[in-house]
Amino acid sequence: MCEYCEESGVTSVEEYEAESGDVCEYVPDDFNPDSADEPLFQCPNPPRHCVVDLLVEAHLCDLHARQESDDEADAFAEAVGLGSAQIFPIKTKSPEKCEYIDLVNGSPGCRETATHARVLEIESFLCPQHLKEYLASSGDQRDEE
């Protein structure tokens, strides 16, 4: 496991002042719509907290890390609604393999030793009730109110 995988999870919880029309973005872990026609679960309460999570989206070898700049990774993450992304070098020797996938040609990952991690920073805006559930489900032991 690389050091970024070890550091993944909730990194901050800040108070947030909701604007008119903002709703809590909580989605339960067990949410599984039966069909594409079923609307997403949505809590009608206004969010009061902004939670920032870090998540390793992929491990990359030197070649694929150079091919995929931070700008491209960030543009991809934002395009699919995942927040922002950066590529960081892995400092310690890791057993991780490159997970690069060529989306244009559909070729699988190269499986070379990974030397970089593409890390997503994801912001979620939650009401107080769902903040507690979210932190509990992530294993975070903060006492937020």
N, C-alpha and C positions, 0 to 999 in steps of 0.2 A: 504494500500500500504506500503511495507517495504521500509526502507531507501535506499536500493540498486536500487529499481525501480525508486525512486525519483531522484537518481543520474545518471540514465542511459542516454546515449547519447554521443555526441562527447566530448571527454576529452582532445584531443590535435591535433594540426595540425603542422606538421614539414615539412621543406623543404626536398626534396628527390632528390638525383642525380641518374637519371635513367641509367641503364646499357643497353648495346646493346640488342635490341630485347624486352625490357620492353614496355608494352602498358598500357594505362589507364584502370583501372578495373571498371569503372563506369557502372552501369546497371540502366536504368531508372525505376522509380517506376511503370510505366504503362507497362513495358515490359512483354509480355505474349505470348510466342511462340505458334503458332497454332498446332504444332506437335513436337514430339521428334526429328524429322529430321532437324528442323530449328536450325541453329547455334545460339549460344548466341550472344547477342548484344556485339560488341567490338569496342571501340574507338581506332583508330590507333595512336593517339598522345602519346608521351612519358609522363609518370607520372612525376610531379614536386613536389608533396606533398604526405606525408603519414598521413592519418587521422586515429586516434584511437577512436573507439567507445566502450562503455561498455553497455552490454545488459544482463538482467537477463534472463537466459535460463530456469530455473526451481526453484521452492521453494521446500525445503525438510524438513522432520521432523528429530528429533534426530537420530532415527534408520537408516533411509536411508542416512543421511549425513555421519554417521559412516561407513556404508557399502560402500559408494562411496568416496574413497579418492580423494584428489586433483590430484594425479598422474593419476588415472583412468579417472577423468573428463577431464583433460588436454589431455590425449591420445585420448579420444573420440572426443573432439573438433577439434584437429589437424587432425584426420582421416577423418572427414567430411569437412575439409577445413574451419573451423570457427575460426581459431586462437588459443588462449589458454583459459583455464578455471580454475577458482579456486572456492572453496566452502568457504563462509564466514558465521559466525553466525549473525543472525538478532538480533540487540541490543534492538530495541523497540518492544513492543507488536504489532503484526500484524495480520490482519484478514486472511492472506494468508493460504491456505491449501497445504499439501504435494502433489506435482505433479509427484512423482516418478512413472515411468512405467517400469515394468520388461519386457525388450525386449526379453528375452529368453522364458519366459512363456506367454507373452502377457497379463499379468494381469494389470488392470487399477491402477491409483494412489491410495494411501492408504487414502487420504483425512484427515489425522491427521493435527493438527495445525503445520504450518511450523515454524522452528526455524533457518533455514539456507537458503542461496541463492547460486545457482550455477551461477556465473557471467562470461560471455564470454568477452574477450578482442579481438576485431576484427580490424585488420589493413586493410585499403584500400589505394591503390596507384592511385592517380588521377591527371589528367592534370588540368591546371588552370581554364579552362572553366567549367569542370565538378565538380571541387571543389566548385565553387560558387553555382551550381545547387544542389549539395549534401548538402551543409550547409543550403541552403534555404529550401530544403525539410525536413531537420531535425529540422528546427526551430532555428538553431544556427545563431546568429546575428553577427558573426565575420566579419570583413572587410579584407578578404584575397586577395592577388593579386599574 
